[in-house]
Amino acid sequence: MQRICVDMDEVMADTLAEHLRRYNEAFDEAVTLQDLAGKGIWEVAPFDRRQQLRAFLDAEDFFEDLPVMPGAQEVLKSLSTRFEIFVATQAMVVPSSLGPKFRWLQRHFSFIPPTHYVFCGDKSILRADFLIDDLPHNLLLFQGQGLLFTAPHNLGATGFARVENWQQVGEFFATTTK
């Protein structure tokens, strides 16, 4: 059975929506997704706010209740009948996220067993047939077929098979693999 590794943040979970919400609330701003076209929130925020940006991520409740990306549950459940699904998330970048991410996955993707959660820092260790990720540098090191999941920060990235949403993920696997 072929394996698909799926990133969590900005692919399964809408991490950016929560980061923007907290940023805008804390600093009385109105930064939108359109403001981030081709940039990360770290590039838009003034330098003196970056410590607070990191503090949002380190908060115990940050990863606990993130919105699920539309279509992710349905498409992954369908794919799990034909593929072995692993969730590969760079949780070690924010160690306080381990428990909240585990609970989030259990709550929203209970059909993926905990033995298929990979909490890592460096995704070059992954060995699978496919990787769905929003960070181009993770796909560069991956030895299988990478799919770049569109997010505001990666709009300028080229040279990757790109999917805009979970419907396109489903279509990719329906038409390219049997």
Number of C-alpha atoms within 10 A of each C-alpha: 7 11 17 24 24 23 23 23 22 19 23 26 23 19 20 18 15 18 19 19 14 18 20 14 11 12 10 9 12 12 15 13 17 9 13 18 15 15 17 16 21 13 12 12 13 9 9 8 13 15 9 14 18 13 12 19 20 16 13 14 14 19 26 18 16 20 16 20 17 15 15 20 17 14 17 21 16 12 17 16 9 14 16 16 23 22 22 24 22 18 20 13 15 13 14 17 22 20 14 17 23 16 16 19 21 14 12 15 19 13 14 18 13 14 8 13 19 18 19 17 15 15 20 14 11 19 14 18 17 20 27 25 27 25 20 17 11 18 21 13 14 18 15 16 14 23 22 24 27 19 23 18 17 18 16 10 13 10 8 14 12 20 20 12 16 20 14 15 20 18 12 15 14 11 8 7 8 6
